[in-house]
Amino acid sequence: MERSNYGRGGRGGGGGRGGRGGGGGGRGSVDRQYQGGGGRGGGWARGSTFQQPTQQWGPRPQPPPPRPESAESSTARGGERGAWGRPAPAPAPVPVQLQRAPAPRSDPSIPDISSLKISSGSNLLPVRRPDTGGTLAIQSPKLSVNHFPVRFNEKTIIIHYDIDIKPDVSSKSRPARVSKSVLSMVKDKLFSDDPAQFPLSRTAYDGERNVFSAVPLPTGTYKVDFSGGEDMKSSSYTVTIKHVNELELGKLKEYLSGKVLSIPRDVLQGMDLVMKENPSRHRICAGRGFYSATSADDLGVGIIASKGFQQSLKPTSQGLALCLDYSVLAFRKRLPVIDFLKEHVRGFRGVNDVTRLRTDVKNALEGLKVTVNHRITKQKYTIAGLTDRSTRDLSFDNVDPEGKAPPRRVSLVEYFRGKYGKEIMYKDIPSLDLGKNGRINYVPMEFCILVEGQRFPKENLNDRGAKLLKEMSLIRPAVRRKTICEMVQAEDGPCGGNVARGFDIEVIKDMTMVKGRVIGPPQLKLRAPDGNLNAVSVDRVKCHWNLVRRSVVEGKPVQSWALLDFSSSDLNYFVPQLIKKCNNLGIRMNEPLVYRSTNMRPFSDIDQLRSLIENVIKEANEKYKSQLQIVVCVMDGKHPGYKSLKWLTETQIGILTQCCLSNHAYEAKDQYLANLALKINAKLGGSNVELNQRLPRFDGEGHVMFVGADVNHPAARNSTCPSMAAVVATLNWPAANRYAARVCPQYHRKENILNFGVMCQELIRTYAQINKVKPARIVVFRDGVSEGQFDMVLNEELLDLKMAIYEEHYRPTITLVVAQKRHQTRLFPESMKDGSPDGNVVPGTVVDTVITHPYDFDFYLCSHYGSMGTSKPTHYYVLWDEHNFTSDQLQKLIYDMCFTFARCTKPVSLVPPVYYADLVAFRGRMFQEVVMKLPPGSASSSSCSSSSSHAMVSITQQSASFDEKFYKLHPELENIMLRNGHPISFATLNGGKNSPAYADQISFSRPVKEFVRESNGFSVSAFVFVFVFAVDWHNITVEFPYV
């Protein structure tokens, strides 16, 4: 053993020999360093001797469990390969900046060395569970979970092959891209021609280049003649099969039992594909789901809704499990193109409307796949667009396929008559352009039929279709449970057919039974009629709280506001009732200074909308010598111009707005007015509700900051626009309910946050400006990443954070938690006494055994009440922990935080920092959409067209340039802090006497500085970003109402 050169470090975990080391650790017997320090989450040196740390304070440390072997120690086939058995990239060594910070002296705990681990490539791995699960409970319900145990033979070997399918073409021709449907048909033809060598029941295919087999397959090159093209003529394909890897299921068994550290992801993905093989042969495959091809519900306008399921394999404490959940998806009907247009395009009654509605027709058809019926073929074509001329005027050079005659110019009408014996009926409308790679392929619409299984975006559904789809999605828990069980047992489900059995895989078709726990809700703080702050207990079933005869914690006076009525309706009842409700809730509200009534036309003209708002502000300034605090906008209905309104007011004009729909305003119901009052108060800096006691685990300790991070990606068909990274953080302690935010554009669909460290650094500086001290402890909640991206978050984003914020005398302790909503796990009460009256689990239900990871620190928490559909818990996964959280402490902390969301009188389904980060990123995306649609000559675009020296960010040549002035807040709102998720000013431009007072009467002498960081070759401008929202994530649907 080589003695460490690092000597003593701070308090924390030890490494190999070399003394107690927080940041220092020691070197082990090989050349790998232990990256130590703090609490759980580091790693030990592979091959080093475990050294029990000397106890200095606190409780007696527990003896460590047997140390797992590294996955690297295995020299069996495929041991060092990544997904699909191909070599994984070499991981970078863990830098010294990522060493665990020493625990503050106030922390009495000793680090749990047993949870510190490092992977074979020196990359950090998620921390281990600190205990056997939590114990806090006011109720212990019996639950069934849609996890179905999977049994497999650990001696089984799945053989992975690469299958390359190419069409035979002449040397002069360019090889054409082969569609997935043709690839599958060619592969099936090869296998069905020789079932003895290629048994279909013992192979699985991913639709592209990967085949997994339970038996050895012959390798080499094969010629396949396949009849599927024009007139069913035979086409020749060359199929090359190569051996790639052998996946030993025993390695997965070792991982599940804790004998190896790194998950054999290639084995898991191979088994996952095997389980998906049978449904992929019988159902419509769309994304991660499989949907019925025979039965569907009509949503109108040529759209149907098909029921199906999504599935995945999950390593759990009980072993491998198949997780399957019910799903509904909207598809376009399989119809002749003209019939589809009659149903789908508004105002389209027949072919004579094609020319009049050309733009709508083009938008409805472009990119869709069709088959043709003027000849016998299985081929599918993609609609590139409409021809510029009518069908009777189309002609092309007809080339002799044998090359004996020169090309002859022929009209499309003549060609179809002579070649196919078809007379074109509709000659005066455009044809469909089905060509690709520069080749001409014009086909009249009347011969084209839409291919089944083409998804339709749910956000594009009309009101009726959206309502029907939502009703199909939000089925009651008992119905959902029954449907899931039926799908698992169905012949076209994952357990049907012979494929799974062919690989010695068996699924137990009964749901997993678990014992859950219900965490008690926190007490809240509200004001009584006498003005005193009182502790309030929430309802035990729904966990709602009532504002009757109560008022908000801190009501901000609404002294100067304006009303903009875009609905031209009678609001004589709405205004006095809103004022009355605000006053009853402790929010002093005056009459509006300015009242303007107009129609919705300004929402269609951004310059007209800007002029209207500026005139309202000007009138208040000139007549009443008062600066407006907020403008309440009453809209006649939902309108795309809402995005323009928010962009204008927040980035160009500098005024807060509160939007509402006229039908709600006209009715002026008490509950609606209360919600509106809470929104207005939060935006102006008031505090609606606070926790009565401090958050768990941090009693009596230094300042704590909670961070939320997320990335918003552009729509599926968008291939150029940048992704939006957002980071939010709390700025007050111990209430932890005021937030500031940063948003930053980055590479298209880049999931890791490129500027995470710098954005957090700016938020820490803002925290220090307000509190005169930096946070000693930071808890980061990361949204939007899957298990396959945990390594990226741990070894890139965490490293970036520590490199950015660590200073000589500042090393805060950090905990990093991933919050996942995009999973399929559902919890079902076994009886009425185990759940709510609606059949869902009750708020506070947590599960951290059986269905969770075998040894990583994760749990499922359902923090909200499900009044519609089936409640979906959030999956929290701890990747890094320097605070030594127990299961009870972290679960209680997250649950309590869910009661602090600004404008809900109930807990939300997702921890607020992540909730807010998601909405900030969404707001950034919304602003980007507005900027992309600005008319070039409009006043709004020209007013901010000049870019500063570092403002332009070009992600790709074809993407939008990101001028900071399009997104940066107006100076009036630039230095804005979010209290309970909503903005209040915490500084003026000059920091003078007009700086508003709050908390401990702090004012500032300068605004928060902008910053620019060079990242991967382009300049990314990150700036203060303020968001105003009113959203309650409820069950499985997410809607962003007007605010």
Long-range contacts (C-beta under 8 A, 24 or more apart in sequence): 1-28, 1-29, 1-48, 1-49, 2-27, 2-29, 9-36, 9-37, 9-102, 10-37, 10-101, 10-102, 10-103, 11-56, 11-102, 11-103, 11-105, 11-107, 11-111, 12-36, 12-37, 12-38, 12-39, 12-100, 12-102, 12-103, 12-111, 13-37, 13-38, 13-39, 13-42, 13-53, 13-100, 13-111, 13-113, 13-116, 14-51, 14-53, 14-113, 15-44, 15-45, 15-48, 15-51, 16-44, 16-45, 16-48, 16-49, 16-51, 17-49, 17-51, 20-53, 20-54, 20-56, 22-99, 22-100, 22-101, 22-102, 22-103, 23-96, 23-99, 23-100, 23-101, 23-102, 23-811, 24-99, 25-99, 32-118, 32-122, 33-94, 34-116, 34-118, 35-94, 35-98, 35-99, 35-100, 35-118, 35-124, 36-99, 36-100, 36-116, 37-99, 37-100, 37-101, 37-102, 37-882, 38-100, 38-101, 38-102, 38-103, 38-111, 38-813, 38-882, 39-100, 39-103, 39-109, 39-111, 39-112, 39-813, 39-881, 39-882, 39-883, 39-884, 40-111, 40-112, 40-115, 40-116, 40-127, 40-128, 40-130, 40-857, 40-881, 40-882, 40-884, 41-100, 41-115, 41-116, 41-124, 41-127, 41-816, 41-879, 41-880, 41-881, 41-882, 42-99, 42-100, 42-116, 42-117, 42-118, 42-124, 43-94, 43-116, 43-117, 43-118, 43-119, 43-122, 43-124, 43-125, 44-113, 44-116, 44-117, 44-118, 45-118, 46-70, 46-72, 46-118, 46-120, 50-113, 52-113, 53-110, 53-111, 53-113, 55-110, 56-110, 57-108, 57-110, 58-108, 58-109, 58-110, 59-109, 59-110, 61-110, 61-112, 61-113, 62-112, 62-114, 64-113, 64-114, 65-114, 68-117, 68-258, 68-259, 68-260, 68-261, 69-259, 69-260, 69-261, 70-119, 70-120, 70-260, 70-261, 70-262, 71-119, 71-120, 71-251, 71-255, 71-260, 71-261, 71-262, 71-264, 72-120, 72-121, 73-120, 73-260, 74-251, 74-260, 76-248, 76-251, 77-245, 77-246, 77-248, 78-245, 78-246, 78-247, 78-248, 78-251, 78-264, 78-266, 78-267, 79-251, 81-245, 81-266, 82-265, 82-266, 83-265, 83-266, 83-269, 83-788, 84-160, 84-210, 84-244, 84-245, 84-266, 84-269, 84-270, 85-160, 85-244, 85-245, 85-247, 85-266, 86-244, 90-121, 91-119, 91-121, 91-122, 91-123, 91-791, 91-795, 92-122, 92-123, 92-795, 93-122, 94-118, 94-122, 94-123, 94-124, 94-795, 94-799, 95-799, 95-803, 97-799, 97-802, 97-803, 97-806, 98-124, 98-795, 98-798, 98-799, 98-802, 100-882, 101-802, 101-806, 101-811, 101-812, 101-813, 101-814, 101-882, 102-811, 103-813, 103-882, 104-701, 104-702, 104-776, 104-777, 104-813, 106-700, 106-701, 106-702, 107-701, 107-813, 107-883, 107-884, 109-884, 111-884, 112-884, 115-857, 115-881, 117-261, 119-261, 119-262, 120-261, 120-262, 123-791, 123-794, 123-795, 124-794, 124-795, 124-798, 124-880, 125-261, 125-262, 125-794, 126-790, 126-794, 126-856, 126-857, 126-877, 126-878, 126-879, 126-880, 127-856, 127-857, 127-878, 127-879, 127-880, 127-881, 128-855, 128-856, 128-857, 129-848, 129-852, 129-853, 129-855, 129-856, 129-857, 129-858, 129-887, 130-857, 130-881, 130-884, 130-885, 130-886, 130-887, 131-886, 131-887, 132-849, 133-848, 133-849, 133-859, 133-887, 134-517, 134-846, 134-848, 134-859, 134-886, 134-887, 134-888, 134-891, 135-517, 135-888, 136-517, 136-519, 136-520, 136-888, 136-891, 136-892, 137-517, 137-518, 137-519, 138-518, 138-519, 138-520, 138-844, 139-517, 139-518, 139-842, 140-515, 140-516, 140-517, 140-518, 141-515, 141-516, 141-518, 141-829, 141-830, 141-833, 141-834, 141-835, 141-841, 141-842, 141-845, 142-513, 142-514, 142-515, 142-516, 142-829, 142-830, 142-831, 142-834, 143-513, 143-514, 143-515, 143-516, 143-827, 143-828, 143-829, 143-830, 143-834, 143-841, 143-845, 143-847, 144-481, 144-511, 144-512, 144-513, 144-514, 144-827, 144-828, 144-830, 145-511, 145-512, 145-513, 145-514, 145-825, 145-826, 145-827, 145-828, 145-847, 145-850, 145-851, 146-323, 146-324, 146-325, 146-481, 146-484, 146-511, 146-824, 146-825, 146-826, 146-828, 147-314, 147-316, 147-318, 147-321, 147-322, 147-323, 147-511, 147-512, 147-825, 147-851, 148-321, 148-322, 148-323, 148-324, 148-488, 148-507, 148-508, 148-509, 148-510, 148-511, 148-512, 149-318, 149-319, 149-320, 149-321, 149-322, 149-507, 149-508, 149-512, 150-275, 150-313, 150-319, 150-320, 150-321, 150-322, 150-505, 150-506, 150-507, 150-508, 151-319, 151-505, 151-506, 151-507, 151-508, 152-249, 152-252, 152-271, 152-320, 152-503, 152-504, 152-505, 152-506, 153-249, 153-504, 154-249, 154-250, 154-252, 154-253, 155-249, 155-250, 156-214, 156-249, 156-503, 156-504, 157-246, 157-247, 157-248, 157-249, 158-212, 158-213, 158-214, 158-246, 158-247, 158-249, 158-267, 158-270, 158-271, 158-274, 158-503, 159-212, 159-213, 159-214, 159-215, 159-216, 159-217, 159-243, 159-245, 159-246, 159-247, 160-210, 160-211, 160-212, 160-243, 160-244, 160-245, 160-246, 160-247, 160-266, 160-270, 161-210, 161-211, 161-212, 161-213, 161-217, 161-219, 161-241, 161-242, 161-243, 161-244, 162-209, 162-210, 162-211, 162-241, 162-242, 162-244, 163-187, 163-205, 163-209, 163-210, 163-211, 163-239, 163-240, 163-241, 164-209, 164-239, 164-240, 164-241, 164-242, 165-237, 165-238, 165-239, 166-237, 166-238, 166-240, 167-235, 167-236, 167-237, 167-238, 168-223, 168-235, 168-236, 168-237, 168-238, 174-437, 176-437, 177-437, 178-237, 179-380, 180-207, 180-208, 181-378, 181-380, 182-226, 182-228, 182-379, 183-207, 183-208, 185-226, 185-228, 185-378, 186-224, 186-226, 186-237, 186-239, 187-211, 187-239, 189-224, 189-226, 190-222, 190-224, 190-239, 193-224, 199-502, 201-497, 201-498, 201-499, 201-502, 202-499, 202-502, 202-503, 203-277, 204-273, 204-274, 204-276, 204-277, 204-499, 204-503, 205-277, 206-273, 207-280, 207-285, 210-244, 210-273, 211-241, 212-247, 212-270, 212-273, 212-274, 214-502, 214-503, 214-504, 217-241, 219-243, 228-377, 228-378, 228-379, 229-377, 229-379, 230-375, 230-377, 230-379, 231-375, 231-376, 231-377, 232-376, 232-377, 232-378, 252-315, 252-320, 255-315, 255-854, 256-315, 256-319, 256-320, 256-854, 257-854, 258-854, 258-855, 263-315, 265-788, 268-313, 268-315, 271-313, 271-320, 271-503, 271-505, 272-312, 272-313, 274-499, 274-500, 274-503, 274-505, 275-311, 275-313, 275-322, 275-494, 275-500, 275-505, 275-507, 276-311, 276-494, 277-497, 277-499, 278-492, 278-493, 278-494, 278-495, 278-496, 278-497, 278-499, 278-500, 279-309, 279-311, 279-492, 279-493, 279-494, 279-496, 281-497, 282-491, 282-492, 282-496, 283-308, 283-492, 284-308, 284-331, 284-452, 284-453, 285-453, 286-329, 286-331, 286-453, 286-455, 287-329, 287-455, 288-312, 289-327, 289-329, 291-327, 291-329, 291-331, 291-453, 293-452, 293-453, 296-331, 297-468, 297-472, 299-330, 299-461, 299-464, 299-465, 299-468, 299-469, 300-343, 300-462, 300-464, 300-465, 301-343, 301-344, 301-462, 301-465, 302-332, 302-333, 302-335, 302-340, 302-343, 302-344, 303-330, 303-331, 303-332, 303-333, 303-344, 303-456, 303-461, 303-465, 304-330, 304-331, 304-332, 304-333, 305-329, 305-330, 305-331, 305-468, 305-469, 305-472, 306-331, 307-472, 307-483, 308-487, 309-484, 309-487, 309-493, 310-824, 311-494, 311-824, 312-824, 314-851, 315-853, 315-854, 316-850, 316-851, 316-852, 316-853, 316-854, 317-849, 317-850, 317-851, 317-852, 317-853, 317-854, 318-512, 318-850, 318-851, 321-512, 321-851, 322-488, 322-494, 322-507, 323-823, 323-824, 323-825, 324-484, 324-487, 324-488, 324-493, 324-494, 324-824, 325-484, 325-824, 325-825, 325-826, 326-475, 326-480, 326-483, 326-484, 326-487, 328-469, 328-472, 328-473, 329-455, 330-455, 330-456, 330-457, 330-458, 330-461, 330-465, 330-469, 331-452, 331-453, 331-454, 331-455, 331-456, 332-368, 332-450, 332-454, 332-455, 332-456, 333-450, 334-449, 334-450, 334-451, 334-452, 335-449, 335-450, 336-446, 336-448, 336-449, 336-450, 337-365, 337-370, 337-432, 337-445, 337-446, 337-448, 337-449, 337-450, 338-426, 338-445, 338-446, 340-364, 340-450, 341-365, 351-426, 351-429, 351-445, 352-429, 354-429, 354-430, 354-445, 355-428, 355-429, 355-430, 358-386, 358-430, 361-386, 362-386, 365-432, 367-717, 368-450, 368-451, 368-454, 369-450, 369-451, 369-454, 370-432, 370-434, 370-448, 370-449, 370-450, 370-451, 371-448, 371-449, 371-451, 372-443, 372-447, 372-448, 372-449, 373-447, 373-448, 373-449, 374-416, 374-420, 374-422, 374-443, 374-447, 375-420, 380-451, 381-434, 381-441, 381-443, 382-434, 382-436, 383-432, 383-433, 383-434, 383-448, 384-433, 384-434, 384-435, 384-436, 385-432, 385-433, 386-430, 386-431, 386-432, 386-433, 387-430, 387-431, 387-432, 387-433, 387-442, 388-430, 389-430, 390-427, 390-428, 390-429, 390-430, 391-424, 391-426, 391-427, 391-428, 391-429, 391-430, 391-431, 391-442, 391-444, 392-427, 392-428, 394-431, 394-442, 396-440, 396-442, 412-442, 412-444, 416-444, 422-447, 457-715, 470-1037, 473-869, 473-1036, 473-1037, 474-868, 474-869, 474-870, 474-1035, 474-1036, 474-1037, 475-869, 475-870, 476-838, 476-839, 476-869, 476-870, 477-826, 477-828, 477-829, 477-835, 477-838, 477-839, 477-840, 477-870, 477-871, 478-828, 478-839, 480-826, 480-828, 480-869, 480-870, 481-511, 481-826, 481-828, 484-511, 484-826, 485-509, 485-511, 511-828, 512-850, 512-851, 513-830, 514-847, 514-849, 514-850, 514-851, 515-849, 516-827, 516-841, 516-845, 516-846, 516-847, 517-845, 517-846, 517-847, 518-842, 518-844, 518-845, 518-846, 519-844, 519-846, 519-891, 519-892, 519-895, 520-844, 521-843, 521-844, 521-895, 521-899, 521-907, 522-691, 522-692, 522-693, 522-895, 522-896, 522-899, 523-691, 523-692, 523-693, 524-689, 524-690, 524-691, 524-692, 524-899, 525-553, 525-689, 525-690, 525-691, 525-692, 526-550, 526-551, 526-552, 526-553, 526-689, 527-551, 527-552, 527-553, 527-586, 535-692, 536-692, 538-899, 541-836, 541-837, 541-842, 541-865, 542-836, 542-843, 542-865, 542-867, 542-906, 543-843, 543-844, 543-865, 543-899, 543-906, 543-907, 544-865, 544-905, 544-906, 545-689, 545-905, 545-906, 546-905, 547-585, 547-674, 547-905, 551-584, 551-585, 551-586, 551-587, 552-585, 552-586, 552-587, 552-678, 552-681, 552-686, 552-687, 552-688, 552-689, 553-686, 553-687, 553-688, 553-689, 553-690, 554-686, 554-687, 555-582, 555-585, 555-586, 555-587, 555-588, 555-681, 555-686, 556-587, 556-681, 556-684, 556-685, 556-686, 556-984, 557-587, 557-588, 557-589, 557-590, 558-582, 558-587, 558-588, 558-589, 558-590, 558-629, 558-630, 558-680, 558-684, 559-588, 559-590, 559-626, 559-629, 560-590, 560-593, 560-620, 560-624, 560-626, 560-627, 560-628, 560-629, 561-589, 561-590, 561-592, 561-593, 561-628, 561-629, 561-630, 561-631, 561-632, 562-592, 562-593, 562-594, 562-595, 562-596, 562-616, 562-617, 562-620, 562-628, 562-630, 562-631, 562-632, 563-592, 563-594, 563-595, 563-596, 563-631, 563-632, 563-634, 564-596, 564-598, 564-612, 564-613, 564-616, 564-631, 564-632, 564-633, 564-634, 565-595, 565-596, 565-597, 565-598, 565-634, 565-662, 566-598, 566-599, 566-600, 566-602, 566-603, 566-633, 566-634, 566-635, 566-636, 566-662, 567-599, 567-600, 567-634, 567-635, 567-636, 567-662, 567-665, 568-597, 568-598, 568-599, 568-636, 569-634, 569-636, 569-662, 569-665, 569-666, 570-666, 571-634, 571-665, 571-666, 573-666, 573-668, 574-634, 574-665, 574-666, 574-668, 577-668, 577-673, 578-632, 578-668, 578-673, 578-676, 578-677, 581-670, 581-673, 581-674, 581-676, 581-677, 582-677, 582-680, 582-681, 585-674, 585-677, 585-678, 585-681, 587-677, 587-680, 587-681, 587-686, 592-632, 593-620, 593-623, 593-624, 593-626, 593-628, 594-619, 594-620, 594-623, 594-628, 599-636, 600-635, 600-636, 600-637, 600-639, 600-641, 602-641, 603-635, 603-639, 603-640, 603-641, 603-642, 603-644, 603-645, 604-641, 606-641, 606-644, 606-648, 606-934, 606-935, 606-938, 606-940, 607-938, 607-939, 607-940, 609-641, 609-644, 609-645, 609-648, 610-648, 610-652, 610-653, 610-939, 610-940, 613-645, 613-648, 613-649, 613-653, 613-655, 614-653, 617-653, 617-655, 628-655, 629-656, 629-684, 630-655, 630-656, 630-657, 630-658, 630-680, 630-683, 630-684, 631-655, 631-656, 631-657, 631-658, 632-657, 632-658, 632-659, 632-660, 632-680, 633-657, 633-658, 633-659, 633-660, 634-659, 634-660, 634-661, 634-662, 634-665, 635-659, 635-660, 635-661, 635-662, 635-1042, 636-661, 636-662, 637-661, 637-662, 638-1042, 642-1042, 643-926, 643-927, 643-929, 643-930, 644-930, 646-923, 646-926, 646-927, 646-1028, 647-926, 647-927, 647-930, 647-931, 648-940, 650-969, 650-970, 650-973, 650-1026, 650-1028, 651-927, 651-944, 651-965, 651-966, 651-967, 651-968, 651-969, 651-970, 652-940, 652-943, 652-944, 652-970, 653-970, 654-969, 654-970, 654-971, 654-972, 654-973, 655-972, 655-973, 656-683, 656-684, 656-973, 656-983, 656-1028, 657-1028, 658-683, 658-1043, 659-1042, 659-1043, 660-1042, 661-1042, 675-903, 675-1030, 678-902, 678-903, 678-905, 679-902, 679-903, 679-982, 679-1030, 679-1043, 682-902, 682-903, 682-979, 682-980, 682-981, 682-982, 683-982, 683-983, 683-984, 683-1028, 684-984, 685-979, 685-982, 685-983, 685-984, 685-985, 685-996, 685-998, 686-979, 687-735, 687-737, 687-979, 687-980, 688-902, 688-903, 688-980, 689-899, 689-900, 689-905, 690-735, 690-737, 690-900, 691-735, 691-896, 691-899, 691-900, 694-734, 695-734, 695-736, 695-893, 695-896, 695-897, 696-888, 696-889, 696-892, 696-893, 696-896, 697-883, 697-885, 697-889, 697-890, 697-893, 698-734, 698-777, 701-776, 701-777, 702-773, 702-775, 702-776, 702-777, 703-733, 703-767, 703-771, 703-773, 703-774, 703-775, 703-776, 703-777, 704-733, 704-734, 704-736, 704-775, 704-776, 704-777, 704-778, 704-779, 705-729, 705-730, 705-731, 705-733, 705-763, 705-764, 705-767, 705-775, 705-777, 705-778, 705-779, 706-730, 706-736, 706-778, 706-779, 706-781, 706-897, 706-913, 707-760, 707-763, 707-778, 707-779, 707-780, 707-781, 707-913, 708-780, 708-781, 708-783, 708-911, 708-912, 708-913, 708-914, 708-915, 708-916, 708-917, 708-918, 709-753, 709-756, 709-780, 709-781, 709-782, 709-783, 709-797, 709-914, 709-917, 710-782, 710-783, 710-784, 710-914, 710-917, 710-918, 710-920, 710-921, 711-746, 711-750, 711-751, 711-753, 711-784, 711-921, 712-918, 712-921, 712-922, 712-924, 712-925, 713-749, 714-748, 714-749, 714-925, 719-748, 720-748, 720-955, 720-956, 720-958, 720-959, 720-960, 721-748, 721-928, 721-932, 721-955, 721-959, 721-960, 722-746, 722-747, 722-748, 722-928, 722-953, 722-955, 722-959, 722-960, 722-962, 723-747, 723-748, 723-749, 723-750, 723-751, 724-921, 724-924, 724-925, 724-928, 725-753, 725-754, 725-755, 725-756, 725-759, 725-921, 726-917, 726-918, 726-920, 726-921, 726-924, 726-1025, 727-753, 727-756, 727-759, 727-760, 727-763, 727-917, 728-763, 728-913, 728-916, 728-917, 728-920, 728-978, 729-760, 729-763, 729-764, 729-766, 729-767, 729-913, 730-913, 731-763, 731-766, 731-767, 731-770, 731-771, 731-977, 731-978, 732-770, 732-771, 732-999, 733-771, 733-775, 735-900, 736-897, 736-900, 737-900, 737-902, 737-912, 737-979, 737-980, 738-977, 738-978, 738-979, 738-980, 739-913, 739-916, 739-977, 739-978, 739-979, 739-980, 739-981, 740-766, 740-976, 740-977, 740-978, 740-1024, 741-916, 741-917, 741-920, 741-978, 741-1024, 741-1025, 741-1026, 741-1027, 742-1022, 742-1023, 742-1024, 742-1025, 743-920, 743-921, 743-923, 743-924, 743-967, 743-1022, 743-1023, 743-1025, 744-1020, 744-1021, 744-1022, 744-1023, 745-924, 745-928, 745-953, 745-955, 745-962, 745-1020, 746-955, 746-1015, 746-1020, 747-955, 747-1016, 748-955, 748-956, 748-959, 751-784, 751-785, 751-789, 751-792, 752-789, 752-792, 752-793, 752-796, 752-797, 753-797, 753-800, 754-1015, 754-1016, 754-1020, 755-1013, 755-1015, 755-1020, 755-1022, 756-797, 756-800, 756-801, 756-804, 757-797, 757-800, 757-801, 757-802, 757-803, 757-804, 757-805, 758-804, 758-1011, 758-1013, 758-1022, 759-1022, 760-801, 760-804, 760-805, 761-804, 761-805, 762-1008, 762-1011, 762-1022, 764-805, 765-1008, 766-977, 766-1008, 769-1004, 769-1008, 770-977, 770-986, 770-999, 770-1002, 774-810, 774-812, 775-812, 776-812, 776-813, 777-812, 777-813, 777-814, 777-815, 777-883, 778-812, 778-813, 778-814, 778-815, 779-814, 779-815, 779-817, 779-883, 780-814, 780-815, 780-816, 780-817, 781-817, 781-818, 781-819, 781-911, 781-913, 781-914, 781-917, 782-816, 782-817, 782-818, 782-819, 782-879, 782-914, 783-818, 783-819, 783-820, 783-821, 783-910, 783-914, 783-917, 783-918, 784-822, 784-918, 785-818, 785-820, 786-820, 786-822, 787-877, 790-818, 790-877, 790-879, 793-818, 793-879, 794-879, 794-880, 798-879, 798-880, 813-882, 813-883, 814-880, 814-882, 815-878, 815-880, 815-881, 815-882, 815-883, 815-885, 816-878, 816-879, 816-880, 816-881, 817-876, 817-877, 817-878, 817-879, 817-890, 817-894, 818-876, 818-877, 818-878, 818-879, 819-874, 819-875, 819-876, 819-910, 819-911, 819-914, 820-874, 820-875, 820-876, 820-877, 821-872, 821-874, 821-875, 821-909, 821-910, 823-875, 825-851, 825-860, 825-873, 825-875, 826-870, 826-871, 826-872, 826-873, 827-860, 827-862, 827-871, 827-873, 828-870, 836-865, 836-866, 838-866, 838-867, 840-865, 840-866, 840-870, 840-871, 841-866, 841-871, 841-873, 843-907, 844-895, 845-873, 846-891, 846-895, 847-873, 848-887, 848-891, 853-877, 857-881, 857-887, 859-887, 859-891, 861-891, 861-894, 861-895, 862-909, 863-894, 863-895, 863-898, 863-907, 863-908, 863-909, 863-910, 864-898, 864-906, 864-907, 864-908, 864-909, 864-1033, 864-1034, 864-1035, 865-906, 865-907, 866-1034, 866-1035, 867-1034, 867-1035, 868-1034, 868-1035, 868-1037, 869-1035, 869-1036, 869-1037, 870-1035, 870-1036, 871-909, 871-1035, 872-909, 872-1035, 872-1036, 874-909, 874-910, 874-911, 876-911, 900-980, 901-980, 901-981, 901-1032, 902-979, 902-980, 902-981, 902-982, 903-980, 903-981, 903-982, 903-1030, 904-1032, 906-1032, 908-1032, 908-1033, 909-1033, 909-1034, 909-1035, 910-1033, 912-981, 915-981, 915-1031, 915-1033, 916-978, 916-981, 916-1027, 919-981, 919-1027, 919-1029, 919-1031, 919-1040, 920-1025, 920-1027, 922-1040, 923-1025, 923-1027, 923-1029, 924-967, 924-1025, 927-966, 927-967, 928-960, 928-962, 928-967, 931-960, 931-966, 931-967, 932-960, 950-1012, 950-1019, 950-1021, 951-1021, 952-1019, 953-1018, 953-1019, 953-1020, 953-1021, 954-1018, 955-1018, 962-1021, 964-1010, 964-1021, 964-1023, 967-1023, 967-1025, 968-1010, 968-1023, 968-1024, 969-1023, 969-1024, 969-1025, 969-1026, 973-1026, 974-1007, 974-1008, 974-1024, 975-1004, 975-1007, 975-1008, 975-1024, 976-1024, 976-1026, 978-1026, 978-1027, 981-1027, 981-1029, 982-1028, 982-1029, 983-1026, 983-1027, 983-1028
